[in-house]
Amino acid sequence: MNIENIRKDFPILDKKINGRPIVYFDNACVTLKPKQVTEAMRGYYEDYTSCAGRSAHKFGKRVTEEVLKSRKTLQRFVGAKNEKEIVFTRNTTEAINLVANCLNLEKGSAVLNSDKEHNSNLVPWQFLEKRIGIKHEILQGNDDGTFKLDKFEERMSLGNVKLVAMVHISNLDGATNPIKEITKIAHDAGALVLVDAAQAMPHKEIDVRKLNVDFMAFSGHKMLGPSGIGALYAKYHLLDEMSPFMVGGDTVVDTTYHSAQLEKPPEKFEAGLQDYAGIIGFAAAAEYLTKIGKENICKHETSLNRKISEEISSINQLKIIGPKAAEERSGIISFNIGKKNPHDIALMLDSVHNIMIRSGAHCVNSWFNAHNLSGSARASLYLYNTVEETNIFVDSLKKLSNVI
Ligand SMILES: Cc1ncc(COP(=O)(O)O)c(C=O)c1O
């Protein structure tokens, strides 16, 4: 993997603010975009703007073809059997809400979350608990943020769990849940599995068939693609059985004043005119990542994470959240320095050194509340980050830890 060449694809990395380069370490929130993605989107807006599946003219046909091509690219990207198993959504949140609202869960059925879910994979189940009386349960993890497989197996053996809704890689600490094992145990107990892969998809080789998951949600903006586009992978028979919760144009084949004949999946779930430029940019991002190879990306991030984790460990009272080994934290270093306010750390790094990280509860408020913490500072790495940038980060953090 040639970082120099990769960085040339990201014009934003040449930016200087107040004469200094930028260090972008907020990739778990939103990643930067390569030229290949913005060019593909520009093509839609400047060369063939139209809509898919409706107009028979040349632009219309081209958009229809590009959307189908993009769906097939994403199908290959996740290892799905059929492109009809890819439903375009606005993001991971919408994909999870789609499952929550269409799966027809019944009163009394249990949905099981881990204790480190993003609000997007927590609140939809809390709402279903209030609305229809599902039982929403939380499975506690180990103190180092890893998954308790034995406790999970124990809970599943008690029965009544209809859906296991689990994050794959946590955006809080980077820990990876063993989805293959979780799925096997869940299926043996008669439950379906929904995976929140918002953080896993950009970094980890994913094959939905090997994992055998039933649903997987992910977002474009975390994997070099545009914001406002995401996808739900689902086994076709499940999509076929589910009724859409958002209906209207494009979800139906025909209507009378009093009836509607629904489209087949995935179209029956894609209501209204879609974000075509977003879909095309999303596929361009998937192609870009495939070309570089996620295994290479993972190796690169891990080596940077290891270096940072070792070098900042000498800072007085600094504590990294999650597994001890950097290898088990993907590209994420989530930390606190004693009682220092994480927002002050992030603001100082940005204002003095143009180092962009995130601070706060990272939308995992429930975990921070349960642990009596206000939040953390989080640096998150990706394929274009360099050793030089980690040096700037470590030096700056060491200096500012003495003054705030
Ligand atoms: C693990 C995880 N799940 C879900 C989400 C929500 O993603 P989106 O805002 O794209 O719906 C995020 C975003 O930070 C995330 O990190």
The ligand as an SDF file (V2000), in Angstrom:
LIG
                    3D

 16 16  0  0  0  0  0  0  0  0999 V2000
  -21.1420    1.8500   15.2650 C   0  0  0  0  0  0  0  0  0  0  0  0
  -22.0320    2.8700   14.6260 C   0  0  0  0  0  0  0  0  0  0  0  0
  -23.3070    2.5730   14.3860 N   0  0  0  0  0  0  0  0  0  0  0  0
  -24.1360    3.4380   13.8070 C   0  0  0  0  0  0  0  0  0  0  0  0
  -23.7170    4.6820   13.4390 C   0  0  0  0  0  0  0  0  0  0  0  0
  -24.6840    5.6150   12.7920 C   0  0  0  0  0  0  0  0  0  0  0  0
  -24.3050    5.8420   11.4810 O   0  0  0  0  0  0  0  0  0  0  0  0
  -25.1290    6.8570   10.5700 P   0  0  0  0  0  0  0  0  0  0  0  0
  -25.1180    8.1660   11.3050 O   0  0  0  0  0  0  0  0  0  0  0  0
  -24.3770    6.9020    9.2970 O   0  0  0  0  0  0  0  0  0  0  0  0
  -26.4970    6.3300   10.4530 O   0  0  0  0  0  0  0  0  0  0  0  0
  -22.3930    5.0650   13.6750 C   0  0  0  0  0  0  0  0  0  0  0  0
  -21.9020    6.4210   13.3610 C   0  0  0  0  0  0  0  0  0  0  0  0
  -21.0690    6.9630   14.0240 O   0  0  0  0  0  0  0  0  0  0  0  0
  -21.5280    4.1340   14.2860 C   0  0  0  0  0  0  0  0  0  0  0  0
  -20.2520    4.4260   14.5270 O   0  0  0  0  0  0  0  0  0  0  0  0
  1  2  1  0
  2  3  1  0
  2 15  2  0
  3  4  2  0
  4  5  1  0
  5  6  1  0
  5 12  2  0
  6  7  1  0
  7  8  1  0
  8  9  2  0
  8 10  1  0
  8 11  1  0
 12 13  1  0
 12 15  1  0
 13 14  2  0
 15 16  1  0
M  END
$$$$
